[in-house]
C-alpha cells in the first residue's frame, strides 16, 4: 500500500558511494548517514534510534534470527550468520529496503535488476496494448462480483474487432466477474499476449505493443457545446508536452474535463508545465525541509496559453503531482474540483543511484521535502476535498465500509504542521449511477454538469 501515490517527483540522479568498500555494512552506515542528513524530518542525531527500529523490524522478516545487541554492524553480522541461505549482498539489500521503509511511507530501495523498469516508467518508455479501460478505483478489487472492464478508448485501429464501450467477459478462460483486482494482476503478470473474450468474439491483445502516450482525449458533445474529456494517467517525462500540443488544436472547444482519477503523480517538472499551460505566472508551491529549516519556492513563469473553463476529476487514487495540480487550480480559482477525497501525499522524493562498485548497487528514492501551496496549506495527510461530490456507487460502498485507503492511514506517514486547503461552504452532489452502466452514465452526468456551468 505504501507505493500508492508514490511518484518520483524529482528527476536528477546522483550516484552515491562510487568506490569499493571493505564490507557491506560500511556501505549501509554511509547510506544511513547520508539519508538522515537529507531526509525531510529525520536528523543525523537519530542514527541509533532509526537503525535500532529498523533492526527490530528486519529481524521479524528473517527465517532465522539472533539477538541484536551491540552496534549496527555487529548486529547485522550476527543476523546474517544466523541465516542458512542467500548471499550476503542480498541480505544487505533486504536490510536497506527495510531501512528505507522505516524512514517514511515513500522512501524506497530498488534492487539493481528493477532499476531499468522503474526508470522506463518515469521516462514514459513503458509499452502498453493501446487499449484504455474506463477508470475504476483500485479499491474495487474487493467487489469480486462487480469487476467490469469496459473499453473507454483505443489509441489506434490495431484491433478492428474491438470498439469503445465493449465489455470484457473473460481473460483467457476465466470470467472477469470472478476476478478480484489483485487476482487479475497476477494472471497478467509476465504475459505479453492476452486472450480477451467479448460478447462479439475473442481477440488476442499484445500488452507490450507500443509506447503509447499516458493520456487520451475524447470529444463530448452536449447540445451546442464541445467539451473535451482529457484522461491523464501519470505525469511521466514528456507527457505534458504531448498533451498540450494536442489541446492547442482545440481552441474552438468550450470546456475541458481533466480526469486525474487514479493518477499517482510523477515528475514535478511535468505538473509545473501543465500548470504553466492553464495559469498565469504566479507562486504555486514551496518545498519545505523541516530538519534543515529550508524553504524553496516554485513560480510559474510562462504566460498562460489556455483559458477554457476547467473541471478536474479527483479521487483517492489522485496523489502527489495530481494533488499539486488540483490544489493550485483550486487556490487560483481557475476551475472546479469534482469527485472524492484525494490520497493525501505531497512529499517529494529524489532518486539516487547506488554504485555497483560498492557491491550493493540499485537505487534509492529519498523523501527530502514536503510541499505546501502558496497559501501555506498542504494536501499531505489532510487530502483535498472536491468542490463537487460525484457519488460513484462503488466509492459510496467503499467509504461506507471504511475500505478506502489514504496516506494518513500509513504507519510511517508524514504529518505536517501546515493546515489543509480551505473547503467550499456548499458542495453540490451529482447523483449516483448504476454500476452496470457506470461508464456511460458517469460521462453523461459529469458532462451535463459542466455544460450547465457554462450557461
N, C-alpha and C positions, 0 to 999 in steps of 0.2 A: 504493500500500500504506500510505502514511503516514496515510491517512484512517481506517484500521481502528481502531475503538475511540476515535475522536476525538469524543466527545460534548461539547457545550457544557455545562460544569458550573456556571458562574455565569451569572445571567440579567440582571444590571443592565447597562444600556447608557449609556455616557457618550460624548458627541460630542467629537471631537478636531479641533483646527486649524480652528475655525469662523470663518475670515476669508479674505480674498483675499491671495494671495502673489505676489511679483514673478516667481517662477519655480517650476517643478515640483520642481526639485532642492532648493529650500529647504524644501518640504513634506517631501521624503524625509529631509533632515537632521534636521528636528524629530521625524519619526517614529522615526528610529534612536535619537536621544537619549532619547525617551520610553520606547521598548520596552526599551532596555538598563537604564534606571533601574528598571523594574518587573519585569523577567524573573526567573524563579526562580534562575538561576545566572549569567547574564551580568551585567556591570557597566559603567557608563558609560566606564570607562577602556579597555574593549575596543573602542571605536569603530573605530579604524583596523584592528584585526585582523579584526573581523567584516565590515566593509564591503569590505575587500580580498578576503576569502574569498568574499563574495557576488559581487563583480565578476568574479572568476575563473570562477565557475560560470555567471553570467549571460552572459558573453562566449561561452561554449561553445554557448549556445542560440540565438545570433543568426545570421541568414543571412549577414550581412556584419559584419566585426569590424575593430577597430583596436587600437592599444596602449592600455594603461590606466595610463599614467604620470601622476603628479600627484594632486591631491586628488580627493575623491568627485565633486564637481560637474563639474570639468573632464573627468574620465574619462567620466562619463555623457554629457556633451555631445559628446565625440569619438565615442563609440559610437553615439549617436543620429544624428549627421551621416553616419556611415558606412552607415546604413540607407537603402534606396531606396523604402521603402513603410511604411505605417502612420502613425497620428497620434502626436503627441508624448505625449499623455496615456496612450494605450495602451502606449507604450514604457515609461513610468514605472510604470504599473500592473504591467507584467510584471516590472520590477525589484523592486518591493515584494513581489510574490509570491515571487520567488526569495529575497529577503532574509528573509522570514518563515520559509521552509523551512530556511534556514541556521541560524536560532536553535535549532530543535529539531524533532522529528518531528511535532508537533501544532500549533505556531503557524501560522496561515494568513492569507491575504488573500483576501477575497471581492469580486469586482468589483461595481459598482452594480447591474447587471442580474440578479445572482443573489442579492442580499441578501434579497429577499422570500421566495424559495423556502426559503432557509436558516432564516429566522425562522419561516415556517409550519411547518417540520418540528419545530423546538424547541417551538413553541406547540401542537403536536398538531393542526394545521389541514390537514395533508396528506390528501387524499382517496384512497380505495382502492376496490377492487372488492367487498370484503366476503367474499372467498374467501381462506382461510388454508391454506397448504400445510404438510405436515409438515416441520419444520425440518431442513434438510440443511446440513452445514458448507459454507461458500463455497469451501473448498479442493477440493470435489468437482468443480469445473469442469474439473479435469484428467481426470476419468473421463468422457469424452465418450460412451462406450458404456453408461454406467450412470446417466445423469442422469434419474431418475424424478421426476415431480411427482405427489404423492399428496395429495388434498384431506383436510385434517385438521379443518376447522371452517368452517361457513357462518354469517355474522353474521345473516342473515335469510333469508326464503324467496323472494327475488327471482329465483332461478334454480331453478325446480321440477324441471328435468331433471337437476340435479346432486345428488350425495349424498356424504356423508363416506366416505372410503375409495376413491373412484373415482380412477383413474389417467389423467392427461392423456397422450394418444398423439401428438397433433400440435398445433403452434402455427401457425395458418394452414395451409399445405400441407406444412410440414417436420416430419418425425418428431422428437419430443423427444429421442430417444436419439442423434440426430446432433448435438445442440447441445452445445457446451462452454458453461460458465456465462456467460462474457462475451459469447459469440455470442448467447445468449438475451436478455441485457440489451440488446444492440444492436438486435435485432429489435423489442423492445418500446418502444424509445426513441421518444418523440414520438407514439405511437399511443394513442388513447383506447379504441377498440373492438377487441378481440382475439377472433379465432375460435379456439376450442379444440375439438379432436376427442377424444371419449372412445369407448370400445367401445360405449357406449349411444347415441351420436349426437353432433351438433355443438351448440355454444352460443356466442353472442356475449356476451362479458364486457366490461362498462364499467369500465375501470381507475380512473376518477375518479367513481365513482357517488355516494359519500357519505363523510362524515368519521366513520369507524368508530373506536372506541377501540383503542389499541395493546395490547389484551390480550383473552384469552378464557379461559373456564373450562369444563372437561369433567368430568363425574361418572364416576369409575372405580369400578365395583363389584367387590369382592373378598370372596367369601363373604358374611359379615355386615357388612362394613366399607364405608363410603363414603369414598373418597379423592378429593380434588379435584386435578385436573391444571390448574395455572394457567400459561398461557403469556403472559409479558410481553415484548413486542418491543423497547420503548425507554422510558426514563424522561422522557417529554415532559410539558409542563405540564398538570396536572390528571389525569394518568393514574392516579396512586396513589389519589386521592380517589375516582375512579370504581371502581377495583378493590376497595378496602377496603369501599366501600358494598355491593358485591355479595357479598363474602366475609362480611359481617356477617349475611347471610341464611342462612349455612351453619353456624350454631353447632352443629348436630347432626352435622356431618362428623367423621370420625375422624382425618384427617391431610391435609396439604397437600404437593403436589409443586410447587415454584416453578421453572418452566422458564425459565432465563435464558441458555440457549444462543443464541449469535448476537446477544445484546443488547449493543450498543456503548456503552451508558451513557446520558447525558442530563444533566438538571439535578440538582444536589446537593440542592436543596430537596425533590425528589421521592423520592430514595432515603432521605433523612432521615425523611420522612413514613412510608415503608414500614417502616423500622427502628423508628420510634415505635410502629407497629402491633404488631410482633412482640416487642419488647424493653422491659423496664422502663427508667426513667430511668438513664442512665449516660454516661460519656465514650466516644465511639465512634471518633473520629479527630481528627487535627490537620492543619492546613495549615502547611507549612514553606517558607520562602523563604530559600535559602542565601545569596544575595548581600546580603540585608538583615538576616540573622540574626533572622528573625521566626518566631514560633510562635503559631498561633491555634487554640485547642481548640474542638471542637464536641461538645455534650452533648445527649442526648435528654432531654426534659422532660415529655412527656405520658405518663400511665400506660399500661401495656401493655393492649391490647384483644384480643389473640388468643394463646392458649397451646396451640393444636393442634400435634401433632408435625409437624416441618417438614423436608423434604428439598429441597435446592437443586441443580438441574442446571446444570452449567457446562461450557464448552469453550473452544477457542482464540478463539472469537468473542465471549466474555464479557469485557467491558472496562469500565474507568472506574467509573461508578456501580454497575454489576453486580458488580464486584470489591469495592467498598466494602461492598455488602450481604452478599456471600458471606463476606468476611473478618470482618465484625462478627459475623455469625451463628456463624462458626467459633470466634472468640475467646470469645464469650459461652457457648459450648457449648449453643446454643439449637437446633441442627439438624445434619443430616448433609449434607456436600457430596458430590455424585456426578457423575461424568463424566470429564473430562480436564483438562489444564492450561488455565488462563485465558490471556488475551492478555498481561497484564503491564503495563497502563497505569494509573497512579494519579497523573497530573498534572492540575492544574486550569487550565482555560482561561477567560479573561474576555473578553467581546466589547466592542469599541469601534467606534462609527461614525466614519467619516471624512467630515467635512462636504463637501457639494457645492461650497461657496464656494471651497475651495482648488483646485478643478479636477480633483482625483483621485477623491474620493468612495469609496464602498464600505464595507467593514467588515474589521477585523482581529480575530482571536481570539488572544490572547497567553497563553502558558503562564507563569503568575505563581507558582504554588505546586505543591509535591509533597505528596501526602497520605500520612500514616502512621497506623497504627492505635493504639489505646490502649496496646498493649504495646510501642510504638515499632518495630514491624515494618512492612513495606510489601509490596504486590504489584508495585510499579513495578520493571520489569526482571526481577524474580525469578519472577513469576507466582504463582498459587495452586494448590496441589496438592489434589486431591479426597481425601475420606476413603474413598470407594469408587470404584474404577475401573469405568467402563462401557465395555466393549470393543466399541465400534462397529467393524464390519469396514472401513468407509470410513476412519475415523480411524487404524485399525491400519496400513492401507496407506499413508496419508499420512505417518504417523510413520516407517514403515519406509523410505520413500524420501526422508525429510527434506524433505517438501513443506510441512509445517506452517509457518506464519509467525507470529512473535511480536514483541513490542515490542523486545526486546533485539537483534533482528537488524537493526533500522533503523539506518542510519549515523549519525543525529543523535539517537538515543535517550538519554534522561537516565539515568545510572547513579547510584543513590542510595548514601549511606553507611550507611543503615539496613539491617538484615538482613531475610531472608524470614520469612514466617509459619512457625510450627512445623509439622512434618509428623507425621502419625499413625505410630505404631510398626508397626502392621499395617494393610494396606489390602486389604479384600476385593475380589474381582473378580467382576463379573457377566458371564457368558459372552456371546460374540458372537451376533448374529442374522444370518440370511442377508439379503443386500442386497435380494433380491426381495421380502422380507416384513419390511422393516426397521421400518416404522411400527407395525404391529400387534404384532410380536414385541417391539419395544422397550417399547411401552406395557405389555404383559403382564408382562415380566420386571422392569421397574422398579417397577410397581405391586405385584407379588408380593413383591419385596424389602422395600418399605415396609410391607406388611402383616405380614411376618414380624417386623419390628422392633416392631410393636405388640403382639406376643404373645411 
